[in-house]
Amino acid sequence: MTNPTEIIPGVLFYSYYSSVRKDKVAFLEHTTLVMQVSGRFAMETATEKFSMETGQMLLIRRNQLGELTKTPLNGEQYQTIVICLKEDMLRQIALESNIETEKRYVGPPNILLPANDFLQAFFQSVLPYVRHSEERITDAVGMLKVKEVVLLLLHIMPELKNFLFDFSEPYKIDLEKFMLSNFHFNVPVEKFARLTGRSLAGFKRDFQKAFGMPPRHWLQEKRLMEARHLIEEKKRKPSAIYLDLGFESLSHFSHSFKKKFGKAPTA
């Protein structure tokens, strides 16, 4: 079981799993291209749900929170190739290729790419690196592979230019609406601030105005109230919900629940 292998550090990854794997919290910091070799990849954000299977490709926009589920199918191992399109590399490509964005990107944050011979051939060219991951590959080769796939994406779908090369910071979005949809993700307050388009100080200030308490206090209270609702009204087991509500362990969840409500969640 690989979790995962870095073929070219920070750029090209390959992973395979022999059983279902669920990553509740995924902060997708960089624009990412995913090729599904085998099995099913499912992703759920606050606004979208989608999945893909063998041979399909997905382009994921930076700065998102999501839940990832990786499932082997038909007795085969789950396998995927992931290419991380970091901002500094995309900026360099834009400079070298004289690419300028026309406007801020406002389209869908995740795009299932249509079947294409060029991209299929590109991933076939990546397989030797995957199969010989023990060999050291230079950073220069990694940069060439990134540039190649970016130019292929622009050739196939020119409208992806703003998707790939919009380097602007997130809009200052509705903080209250965002937090009510994403409170269950166990990420640092600093990342919540970034995703709402605020500095940490600005986020804390606006949060206090919106909710009347500091972010960490509110997150704990909100998660515990949701846990009580799921246990009492939905008859869910504590062991089945604590991860989905952002708690790192069952013991931490049980301790916090008892401290808040005066009794253990199992009671």
C-alpha positions in Angstrom: 0.0 0.0 0.0 1.5 3.3 -1.1 0.3 6.6 0.5 1.4 8.0 -1.9 4.7 7.8 -3.7 6.3 11.1 -4.7 7.8 10.4 -8.2 8.9 14.0 -8.6 8.7 15.7 -5.1 5.9 18.2 -4.9 4.9 17.7 -8.5 4.0 14.2 -9.6 2.5 11.6 -7.3 1.3 8.0 -7.7 -0.8 6.1 -5.2 -2.5 2.8 -4.9 -4.7 1.3 -2.2 -5.8 -2.2 -1.6 -8.9 -1.1 0.4 -11.3 1.8 0.6 -9.7 4.9 1.9 -11.6 8.0 3.0 -9.9 11.4 3.6 -12.4 13.5 5.4 -10.4 16.7 5.3 -8.6 17.7 2.2 -7.3 21.2 1.9 -6.7 21.4 -1.9 -4.1 24.2 -1.8 -2.8 23.8 -5.4 -4.5 23.4 -8.8 -4.3 19.6 -9.4 -4.8 17.3 -12.3 -5.9 13.7 -11.5 -5.9 10.7 -13.8 -7.8 7.7 -12.6 -5.9 4.5 -13.5 -8.3 2.1 -11.8 -11.0 2.2 -9.1 -13.3 5.1 -8.3 -12.4 8.5 -7.1 -15.2 10.5 -5.4 -15.0 14.1 -4.1 -17.5 16.1 -2.1 -17.2 19.8 -1.3 -19.8 22.1 0.3 -21.4 22.7 -3.2 -20.5 19.7 -5.4 -20.4 15.9 -5.5 -18.9 14.0 -8.4 -16.8 10.8 -9.1 -14.7 9.3 -11.8 -13.5 5.9 -12.8 -10.8 4.2 -14.9 -9.5 6.5 -17.7 -11.2 9.7 -16.6 -9.4 12.9 -15.7 -10.3 15.7 -13.3 -8.9 19.2 -13.0 -9.3 20.6 -9.5 -9.0 24.3 -8.7 -6.8 25.5 -5.9 -8.0 26.6 -2.4 -10.9 24.2 -1.7 -12.0 22.0 1.1 -13.2 18.5 0.2 -13.9 15.0 1.3 -12.2 12.3 -0.9 -13.2 8.7 -1.1 -10.9 6.2 -3.0 -12.5 2.8 -3.8 -11.0 -0.2 -5.5 -13.4 -1.9 -8.0 -13.8 -5.4 -9.4 -11.1 -6.9 -7.3 -8.4 -4.5 -8.6 -6.3 -2.0 -6.6 -7.2 1.7 -6.5 -4.6 3.5 -8.6 -4.3 7.2 -9.5 -1.7 9.6 -10.9 -1.8 13.2 -9.5 0.0 16.2 -11.0 0.3 19.2 -8.7 0.2 22.5 -10.7 1.7 24.9 -8.2 1.3 28.6 -8.6 5.0 29.4 -8.9 5.4 26.9 -11.8 2.2 28.2 -13.5 3.6 31.7 -13.2 6.9 30.7 -14.8 5.0 29.0 -17.7 2.9 32.1 -18.2 6.0 34.2 -18.3 7.9 31.9 -20.7 4.8 31.4 -23.0 3.7 35.1 -22.8 0.3 34.1 -21.4 -1.9 36.8 -19.9 -5.3 36.2 -18.2 -8.1 38.3 -19.5 -10.2 38.3 -16.3 -10.8 36.6 -13.0 -12.0 33.0 -13.3 -15.6 32.6 -12.2 -16.5 29.2 -13.6 -16.8 25.8 -11.9 -14.0 24.9 -9.5 -13.7 21.3 -10.7 -13.8 20.1 -14.3 -14.1 16.6 -15.6 -12.1 16.6 -18.7 -13.4 15.0 -21.9 -11.6 11.9 -23.3 -8.7 13.1 -25.4 -5.8 11.3 -27.2 -3.3 13.9 -26.3 -3.9 13.7 -22.6 -4.1 9.9 -22.6 -0.7 9.8 -24.4 0.7 12.2 -21.9 -0.2 10.0 -19.0 1.2 7.0 -20.8 4.5 8.9 -21.0 4.3 9.4 -17.2 4.0 5.7 -16.5 7.8 5.0 -16.8 8.5 7.4 -14.0 5.8 5.7 -11.9 7.1 2.3 -12.6 10.7 3.3 -11.7 9.9 5.6 -8.8 13.0 4.4 -7.0 15.2 6.3 -9.5 15.8 10.0 -8.8 14.3 12.3 -11.3 15.6 15.9 -11.6 13.5 18.9 -10.9 14.1 20.0 -14.5 12.2 16.9 -15.8 9.4 17.6 -13.4 9.1 21.2 -14.7 9.1 19.9 -18.3 6.2 17.5 -17.6 4.2 20.2 -16.0 4.7 22.6 -18.9 3.8 19.8 -21.3 0.5 19.0 -19.7 -0.4 22.7 -19.2 0.1 23.4 -22.9 -1.9 20.3 -23.8 -4.8 21.5 -21.6 -4.7 24.9 -23.3 -4.7 23.3 -26.7 -7.6 21.0 -25.9 -9.7 23.6 -24.0 -8.5 27.2 -24.5 -11.1 28.4 -22.1 -9.0 26.9 -19.3 -6.5 29.8 -19.5 -8.3 31.8 -16.8 -8.8 28.7 -14.7 -5.0 28.0 -14.7 -3.5 31.5 -14.7 -5.8 33.4 -12.4 -3.5 34.1 -9.5 -5.8 36.5 -7.7 -6.7 35.9 -4.0 -10.2 34.6 -3.2 -13.0 37.2 -3.0 -14.0 38.3 0.5 -17.0 36.0 0.6 -19.9 35.7 3.0 -18.2 34.4 6.2 -21.3 33.2 8.0 -22.7 31.2 5.1 -19.2 29.6 4.4 -18.7 28.6 8.0 -22.1 27.1 8.4 -21.4 24.9 5.3 -17.9 23.9 6.2 -17.6 23.9 10.0 -17.1 20.1 10.0 -13.7 20.3 8.2 -10.9 19.9 10.6 -8.5 22.5 9.3 -6.7 25.4 11.0 -8.4 28.7 11.5 -5.7 30.2 9.2 -7.0 28.2 6.3 -10.6 29.2 7.0 -9.4 32.8 6.9 -7.6 32.3 3.5 -10.6 30.5 2.0 -12.9 33.4 2.9 -10.6 36.0 1.4 -9.4 37.5 4.7 -6.2 38.0 6.7 -6.2 36.0 10.0 -6.8 39.2 12.0 -9.7 40.3 9.6 -11.2 36.8 9.8 -11.2 36.8 13.6 -12.7 40.3 13.7 -15.5 39.5 11.2 -16.1 36.2 12.9 -16.7 37.8 16.2 -19.2 40.2 14.7 -21.0 37.4 12.9 -21.1 34.8 15.7 -20.4 36.6 18.9 -17.5 34.4 19.9 -14.0 33.4 18.7 -13.7 31.0 15.8 -12.2 28.0 17.8 -14.9 28.3 20.5 -17.7 28.5 17.9 -16.3 25.5 15.9 -16.2 23.3 19.1 -19.7 24.3 20.1 -21.1 23.9 16.6 -19.6 20.4 16.1 -20.8 19.2 19.5 -24.3 20.5 18.9 -24.4 18.7 15.6 -23.1 15.6 17.2 -25.9 15.6 19.8 -28.4 16.1 17.1 -27.1 13.1 15.1 -26.9 10.9 18.1 -30.3 11.8 19.7 -32.4 12.4 16.5 -30.7 10.3 13.9 -29.6 7.5 16.2 -26.1 7.6 14.8 -23.2 6.0 16.8 -20.4 8.2 18.1 -17.8 6.1 16.5 -19.5 6.7 13.1 -19.6 10.5 13.3 -16.7 11.9 15.2 -14.4 12.0 12.1 -17.1 13.6 10.0 -17.5 16.4 12.5 -13.8 17.3 12.6 -12.6 15.5 15.8 -9.2 13.9 15.6 -10.0 10.9 17.8 -13.0 9.2 19.4 -11.5 9.8 22.9 -11.1 13.5 22.2 -14.7 13.6 21.0 -16.0 11.7 24.0 -14.2 13.9 26.4 -15.4 17.1 24.8 -19.0 15.8 24.6 -19.1 14.9 28.3 -17.6 18.2 29.3 -20.2 20.0 27.3 -23.3 18.0 28.0 -22.4 16.2 31.3 -22.7 12.7 30.0 -20.8 10.5 27.5 -22.1 10.3 23.9 -22.7 6.6 24.3 -25.2 7.4 27.2 
